[in-house]
Amino acid sequence: LDYAKNGGALLAIGAATSGLFKQHLGVTFNGESAMEQTYVYSREMQGWLGGVWQDVTPTSARCVGVRYPNSDTRKNSKCAATVAKVGKGTIAAIYGPLGDVFSRSHNPSIRNFLGDVVSQIFQPMVHLSGPPCVDLVLRRKDNKLMVHLINTVGKYWAPNNNVPDYIPPVGPLEVKVQLRKQPSKVSLLPADVKISSKWNKGELRMKVPKLEIHNVIVIE
């Protein structure tokens, strides 16, 4: 709570976790949490997200995500996620088992739903435009900013089928980084070649034509 009140952004996921911040979420808890059949809808995709949910009614909080008891999105919606101001910061909550369900199903609609909520409270330093199979990791080394791009398109989730035999390349990718000053050099490892980049009013835009397995954008 001190972190949030001093300007931080906090996201609580799950009925039990949300309950820890019950007095600060700007909602009324309606009874106890319970098992429910639930579907979420995001970016024209729907996914099952059943499990233990806490029913809430927003008071001072904004509802930033809804859920449905079945695949019919025309009626019986309930608030699934909220955002509330706390001091100088923000507390958001998703009142159901998003992490647990996604770890089993990897349903893209659940990932998109999470992304919609996250975009309400966090402003990332780096933004990637590309397929969701590309992981992005941000690091610093020797006063250089390093953006790691990892192609996971060949990843298998089944425990008895976990060795990919072919990883198709993906691209082109566009990467945007928020920077106060224009960089002196932008290169792409491991080949250490220059890539197309443009800096304008605190934003650096770069294009990576193709990502095979792992590349690193080095910004100096």
N, C-alpha and C positions, 0 to 999 in steps of 0.2 A: 504493500500500500504506500509506503514511503517513496518507493521508486516511481509509482504512478503519480502520486501527488506532487512530486518534484519535476514533473514534465515527461515521464516515461509513458510508453504505450505497452499495455499488458493484455494478453489474450488468454482466457481460460477456456479449456475445452473439456466437456463432459459434465454430467449432472452433478457428480460429487465435487469436482473441482470448482464449478461455478458456485456451489453452495458455500465454499470458503469465503466468497466475497459477496454474499447475499445482501448485506446491508449497503453495498456501494455500487450496485449494478443498475440502479434506477428502474427496477422491475418489482412486481409482486409475485412471489412464488405461490402457485396454486396447488396446495396439497403437497404430498410427497412425490418423489420421482417414481416412475413406473415403466414397465416394459410396454413399448408401443410399436406398431407397424408404422413406419415413416418413410416418406419419399421426399427428396429435395430436388429442386429444379434450378438449373443454372446454364446460361448460354445455350439455350435450346436443347438441353440434354437433361434427362431425369435419371435418378439413381436411388436404389434402396438404401436406407440408412436407419434400419430398425434396431431397437435395443432399449436401454434405459434412458428415458428423457425426463427432463424437468419442465413442466408446463409453467409458463410465465405470462404475465401481462405487463407490457411496458408502462411506466409512469413518466419519469423524466428521461429515460433512455430512448434512443432511436432503434427501431427494428430494422435490421439490415439483411435479414434472410428469413424465409418462411419455409414451412414444411406442410406435408399433406398426409392424410391417413391411407391414401391409395393413389393410384396413378391419375386420378381425376383432379386436375389443377384448377377447376372452376369454383370449388367450394371447400368449406371446412379447413381452411388454412389456419395455421398457428405460427406464432413467432418462434423462430429457431435460433436467432442470433441477434444480439443487441450491442450498441456502442453507447457509452456514457462518459461524461466528463467527470473527472475526480481531481480536484485541485487544479494544478497546471497541466495534468496529463489526461490519459484516457484508459478506460478499462472496457474491453470487449469480451463477450462470452458467447460460446456455442453450447447449447444446453443438452447435447446428446453425444453419442459415442463415435464421433467422427474418426478419431485416430484408430480405434480398434477395428472399425468396419473397413476402413481404407486399407489397413495392413493386411486384411484377408482378401479383399476384392480388387483393389487398385482401380476402382471405377472412376473414370475421368470426370464424371459429373460431380463426384464428391470432392475431387481435387479442385475443380472449378469453383465449387461452392466456397471452399476454404479460401481460395484466391480472392473471391469477391469480398469476403469479410476482411481479410488481411489488407486489401487495398484501401479500406476505410480508416485504418489506423497507422499504417506504416508507409513511409515514402522511401523506397529503396534507392541506394546510391547507383545501382546498376540495373538496367532493364534490358532483357533479351527478347527479341522478336524472332521466333523460330519454333520448331516442333517441341512438344513437351518432353521428348526423350533426351533433350540436351540438359545436362546438369551444369550449373554455374557456381563456381567457388571463387570468392574474392580474397586475395592475400596481399600482404606488403612484404617487400624484401629489399634491403639496401636502398631505401627511399624510392623504390619503384612500386607502382601499383600493378598487380598481376591478376588478370581475369582468366581463370581456368575454365575451359569449355570441354565437357566430357560427353561423348556420344554413348548413350546407354540403350540404343534401339534394339540391340541383340540380347538384352538381359532377360533371363528366364526366371520366373517366380516359383516354378515347381521344384521342390527339393531334390527330386530324382532326375531333373533335366536342367542342369545349371552351368553347362559349358557351351557357349555359343561357338558355332563353326564359321559364321560369316556375319560381319557387321557392315551393313550398307552405309555409305557416306550420306550426310545430310547437309543441306544448305540451299541457297545462301542464308546467312544469319546477319541480323543487324543488332549491334550492341550499343547502348547509350549509357554514358557515364557522366555523373554530375561532378564537375571540376571547377574550382575557383579560377585557376590559371590555365592558360593554353600550354599543353605539353610540348617539350622540345623534340620528342621522338616517340613514335608508336610502331611497334614491331610485333611479329607473330613468331612464336617458337613452336617446334624445335628448329625450323629452317632459318629463323632469324631474318625474315623478309619483311619489308614494309607492306602495310595494308592501307586501303583507302580509308581516310579519316577526315573529319571536319569538325572544328571547334567553333561554337557560336554561343555567346552569352552564357557561359558557364556549363555548357553541355557539349560533350565530345561524342560524335557519332562515328561508328566504324562498321565496315562490312567485311565479313569473312565469307569468301566465295564457297568454300567447302570444308566441312569438318569430317575427318575420317574416324579417328578414335579420340585423340587428345591434343588440343592446342592451347597455348597460353598467349594472351594479348599482354604485352609488356608496355606500360605507359610510364615514360620518364619525364 
